[in-house]
Amino acid sequence: MKSIVTKAKTIDDAVNKALAELGVGIDDVTVNVLETPSTGLIGVFGNRQAKVEVIVKDSAAETASAFLADVFGAMGIEVQIDSSVEDEVLVLSLSSPKAGILIGKRGATLDALQYLTSLAANKAPGQYQRIVLDIESYREKRKRALQDLADRIALNVAKRRSRHALEPMNPYERRIIHSSLQNYKNISTYSEGEEPNRHVVIEYKREQV
């Protein structure tokens, strides 16, 4: 965490001096006032300048990566963490020889880690940063698998004019199913049940006479 201590006649001047030296804006820092300015005898002797400490806030990526490093360290799992920003979403890509453990059943462990990381990175007040946690492209592979599953079941449901309830899924995966089938003729989808057993139903929609 980068910080600097500066002095000036006023607190504002001291803060602005620090911002200029750090090359950041006021929204990127935390300011601690160490000493307030005062005027000495006859306005000359014993004058005391304002003294401030300006601390640069860690970025969401730095905070999230540090949090995950602590978690994986406690678990004794070696993980490489790379970060990137895609469409204003912070994507943390993980690589590990124990990827299966970190993904968990149907991605449950990965989802839990993503939730906790988001809480850690957005603890400080300010703009919310959406975070997606992925490991060895699991999210994209899972998305394609769900789209293929939705297509197969929708075709079977249309052929049999029936309905099919899928296995329980998290909200993200349910949205993939709904989105994949939204343009299918005579097919409707809806979610039913309570978390964590909420699931998608794919149903034949009979034509209105």
N, C-alpha and C positions, 0 to 999 in steps of 0.2 A: 504494500500500500504506500503510494507516494505522498509525501507531505512536505510542507515548507513553513517556516516561521518568518514573518516580516514585521517591520515597524514603520510607522508613518504618523503624521500629525493627527489624523482621524482614523477611526476604525474602517470606514469605507475606503480611504486611501490605502490603508494597509492591505485590505482584501483585494483591491484592484491591482496593487503591486504584485501580490502573490499570483493572481490569475494570469497576469501578463507573463510572469516568469515560468509558470507551469504550462501556459498555452492552452488553457481550458476555460469553460464558461462557468458561471455561478451555479448552474443546475448540476454541474458535474462534481461539485465539491461539498464538503462539510466544513463549517467554520467554527473554530473555538476561540473565543476572546480570552486572551491570557492576561492582558493589562489594558485598562481604559486610560485614555489621555487625561492629563491633569495639568493645571497651570501653577507654577511655583510662585515664590515671593515676587510681588510687583510685576507679575506676568513674565518674568525673565528667568530668575534663578529656580532651579529644581523642576523645570518643565519635564513632564514624562510623556513620551509618545505612546500611541496605541500599539499594542503588540497582539498579533493574531497567529493562530496555527490554522492553515488551510490544508485539508486532507482530500486527496482525489478519491472519489468513490470507485470501487471496483465495478467493472462492467458486469452485465448479467452473465456473459459467457465465462468471465473469470470466477464469479461467485459460484455458478453452477458447476464448473469444472472442479473447483476446490472442494465443494461439497461431495461430489461423486468420488473424488480421489480419497477423501476421508472414509467414505462408506466402503469402497472397495478395499482400502487398506485394512479396515477392521474385519472385513470378510476374508482377507488373505488371498484375494483374487487379483491377478495381474491384468490390467485393462489399459488400453491406449484410448485417449479421448481426443477427438478432433471436432472443432466447431466451425459452423458456417451459418450464414443468414440467407434464407430463401423466402422471398415474398414477405419480408418483415417477421419471419418466424426463425427463432434460433434453433438450429438443428445440431444436436450433439451426437456424433457418430462414434460408436464404441467398437473396439476390436479386442477379442479375448479368446484364449484357448478354451475357456469355459462359458462360451456363449449360451449354450443350452440352459445352464443354471440361471443365467441372468435374464433369459427370455421367459422361462417358466411355462406352465401349462396355458396354451392359447394366449401367450403373451402377458399373463397376469403379473409376473414379477417385473417385467419391463414397464408395464403400465404403472405399477406402484412406485417404481424408481422415478419415472417421469413426473408423477404427481408430487412426490417429496422434493424433487429437484426444483420444480416450479415454485413450490412454497419457499424454499431456501433462497432462490434467486430474486423473488419478488417480495421479500420481507420488508424492505425499506419502502417508504411511501414514494409515490411517483408513477411514472408511466409503466403499465403492465407489459411484460415481455412474454409472449407465448413461446413455449418450449416444447420441442419434440425430441424424444430420446429414441435412437435407433441403434441396432447392433447388427453389423454385417448384412445390411439391407433387408432385415427381417420385415420391416413395415411394408416395403414394396412387394416382397414375395408373398406376404400374407394377403395384401390387397388383391394381387392377381389371382391367388388361389380362391379368395372369396368371390371374386367376379366370375370365375369359371364355375364355381359351385352354384352361384345364383342363376347363371345361364342354363345349366343342365337341369336344375330343379324346375325352373320356370317353363322350359320346354316340355318336361314330363307332366307338370300340372296342367298346362294348356291342352296337351294331348288327352289326358284323362279327365279333364274338367273337374279337378279336385282341389285340395289344399294341402300344404305341407308346412309343418312347423320346424324351423331350424333349431340347432342347439343354442343354448344361452350365449350371448355375446355382449361385449361392452358397447357403449354408445357409439364409439368411433367405427367399429366393425358393422354395427347395425346400419349406420348411415351409408356405408359402402354398398350393402345389399340393396337398400332403398334406391340409391342413386343409380345403380347398375340396371335396375328393372323399371325405372320410371317411364321409359318410352315403349315398354312392351304392350302390345294390344291384348286386351282381355285378361291382363294380369294386374293384380293389386297387391300391395304389401302393407303390412302394419305390424306394430310391435305390441306384445301383450305380456303380462306377468310382471312381477316385482323384482327389482335388483336383489341379488346378483343373478337371478334366473330369468330375467327379461329376454325375450327372443323375438325373432322376426317370423311372421307367417306369410307365406306366398300362396295366394289364392286365385282361383279362376274367377274372372269377372264376367258374368253372363251379360250378353247384349240386351239392352232395354228394348222391349217391343212397343 
